[in-house]
């Protein structure tokens, strides 16, 4: 049976639908030749709200995925899909069954539990505010106030990477590297921020810069997209990173999420290494450094 060219996908959530959307996107990505028409139904918490969703599903039937804590609403949604002979799946239920089996206790249903206003939530808000106010070279006076400092030449996705890290709760600042401009004092003074350099290959940078040139009338376009000049900038980045021992991440074939994940892995590796060194110094956890 040939694959359809497109299909409808209904995502029903009693919260923002962020978790559901991420799961659905990851699944749909495994079928690149079929286009998913996504119907997001967030904040479905009452019978009246669910009724509108059921009507939408009836008009444009397709796969139904849901995260709804209210069992009555969930059962009604599943029954409606059975009547229409449509697949309907509670995406978090298998995961919760694993938790219940391992912990030996049932879950306590909590609508939008991942968005509770706890310390972690406020930490992420604080990180976002910090990152937005310290973007594009606006380094804090004390760089130790930041968790991460992202360096890179123009168009290496410093700002979006920094914002993604902020969403994860890390105060992030970023600095454009320009061969003719000296590094700021804050960066060279002692600090605890984790510094990482981003690079990309010449082809990608030249293409992205040319596409952005229309918005940068004050730029010298020829030098901005010149391949030899870009290669020199990349070489400068590598030299700076080698001089100060800062790691480099090539973002050429990485998404923002992948680049940020790599940065956090490097940061966590550094923390683990420091913890092992401290343990050895104090005589604790012998042999830990051999892990």
N, C-alpha and C positions, 0 to 999 in steps of 0.2 A: 504494500500500500504506500503510494508516494506521500511525502510530507506536505502539509499545507504550506502556503506561502506566508500566512500570518495566522495568529490565533488570539483570542481574548483571554486576559488573565485578570481576575478580580481579587484584590487584596483587601481583606476586611479586618479592621483592627479597632479595639476599644481605646487605643492610645494614638500616638502620632503616625504609626505605621512605618517608622524608620527601620526597625528591626525586620519587619516583614518585607519591606522593599528591598533591603540588602540581600536577604535570602532568595527572594524571587529573581533578583537581577543575576545573582550567581548561578542559579539553576538555568535561567533562560540563555545565559551566555554560552552554555554547552550546545546550543542549537543556533549557530550563527547564520544559517541559511533560512531561518524562520523568524519573522518579525512578531514580537509580542506587543499587543496593544494593551497597555496597562491601565486598569481602572482602580484607582486608590480610593478606599472608603474608610477614612479615619474617624476616630471618636464615635464609634457605634456602640452605644451603651443602653439604649432603650428599644422597646418593641417598635415604636414609631420609626426610629432611625433605621432599624433592621428592615422594616417593611420596604422602605425606599431602596435599600440595597438589593433585596430580593427581586424587586421590579426591574432594576437595572440588569441583574443577572439573567432574568427571563428574556429581556430584549436583546442582549448580546451575550449568549451563553459561551462558557469557556471554562478553563481551570479556575478553581476557587481555593485560595489559601487564606487561612485566618489565624489570628491571635486574639481570642475573646475569652476573658476570664469567666463571665457569666455563663454557667452551664446551660441554662434554659435557652439563651440566645444561640449558643453554639449548637445545641441539638436541633433547634428550629432551622438554622442555616443548613445543617447537614441533611435534614429531612427534605428540605426544599430542593437541594441538589440531587438527592436520590430520585425524587419525583421527576426531575429533568434529565436524569441519567448523566449527571455531570460529576467529575472528580472533585472532591472537597476534602481538604486536609488541614488539620490543626498542627501547624509546623513545629510548635514548641513542645507538644505533648510527648513525643518520644524522648526528648531531652529530659523533661521533668520526670518521666518514669525511671530514667537512669538515676537521677538525683534521689528519688524516693527509695529506690531499691538499695542504693549505696548507703544513704543516711538513715534508712529505717524509719522514716517519718514522712507523713504526707505534706504536700506543699500548702502554704497559706496564700490563697488567691489574692493578688494585689494588682488592681488596674494601674497601668503605667508605672509599675514598680521600679523600672529602670530610670525613671525621671523624677524619683523622689528628691525633695530638696534637702539633701544631706551635705556633709562636708565636702564630699567629692564633687557634687554639683557646683557648689560655690567656688571650689578650687578651679574648675574648668572655666567658669565665668570670669574669675580673676585673671586666668591665663589669657583668655581672649582679649580682655581689656588691655593687659600689658602688651600683648603682641601687636595689636592694632596701633598702639601709641608708640611703638618702637620698631616701626617698619622702615625699610629702605634706608638704612644707615643711621637712624636715630637711636643710637646705642644709649643705654642707661649710663649714668655717671659711674656707677659701680656695676660692672658686668656680672658680678656674683649674684645680682638680683635676678638674673635670667638663668633658666635651666639649660637652654640651648642657644647657640649663636650660629646661624647659617651664613656661610660666605659663598660668593659665586659671581662670575661675570654676568653681564646683561643677558636676560632671557633664559636663565637656568632654573626658573620656577621657584625662586627663593620665597616670594611672598605667599603663594598658595601652599607651599610646603610648610611654611611657618604657621599659617592659619590652621592647617590640618593638625599640626602638633599641638597647637593651642586648644583645639577641640578635645584633644586627648588629655588636656590638663597640664601641659608643659609651657611655661613662660618662655617665649621664643623671640629673639630679635634677629634681624638679618642685615647684612652689609654687602653692597656691591663692590666687587674687586675691580679696580681700574689701575692698570700698570703705571700710569703717570701720577697716581695719587698715593701718598704714604698711608700706611695703616694707622688708624686712630690710637691714641695713647691707651684708651680703656682696654683695647684688645691685647696690647702688649704688656700691660700691668698685670700683676698676680690676680687671678680670679678663679672661680669654681665653675663657670659656665662650660658646657661641653661644646667645643668648636668643631664644625664639620664643613668641608668644602664640596660644592656641587660643580660638576662639569658635564658637558655633553659634546658629541662629536661635531665637527665643523659643518657637515651637511645640515644637521638639524638646526643648529644655531643660525646658520645663514638663511635657511628657509623661514624660521620663526621671526627673525629680525626683519626680513623683507616684508613679511605679512603685517608686521606691526609698524613699519616705517611710515605709513600714511598717517598714523597718530602722533608721529614724532617729527614735526616739521622743522624743529630746531636741530635735528641731528644732521651730521654729515653722512648722508646715505651711503655714499661709495665706501667710505672707510668703515662704516657701521656693519656692512654686509660683506666686506672684503674677506675672502677666505684666508689669505695670509695673515691679515690683522687678527682674525678670530683665532687662528692657530697660535699666534703669539700670545693672545690673552689666555688661552688654555694652558700654554706652557708656563705662563706667569703664575697661574693658579697652582699648578703642580709644584713649582718652585717654592711658593709661599707655604704650601702644605708640608713639603719636605723639611723646610727650614724650622718650622715650629712643631712638627710632629702631629699635625692635624690630619685626620682621615679624609679620604676623598670618595665620593659616591658619583658614579656616572649615571646620569638620569636619562640618557638617550632613549633607552627602551623601557623605562620604568614609568609607571603612573605616579601621580602625587602620593597616593596611598602607599605604594610600594617603596618610594623613596623615604617617606616618613617612617615606615616600619623598619627599614634598614638603619635609619638614624637611631631609632629607639633601641634596636638590637645592639648597635655599637655602644650606646650610652649604658645599657644594662651590662654589657660585657665589661665596660670600664669600672662600673660600680662593683661587680663581682670580683674583678681583679684587685681592686682596692681593698675589698673586704677580706680577701684571702691574704693580702700582704699585711693588713692590720692584725689578722689572727696569728700569722707567723711571728710578727714582732712581739705580740703579747704572750706567745707561747700556747695559744689556743688552737683548736682544730688542726692538729698536726697532720701533714700530708694532704691538706685541702688543695694546695696549689697543684697537686698531681692530677686533679679531675680533668 
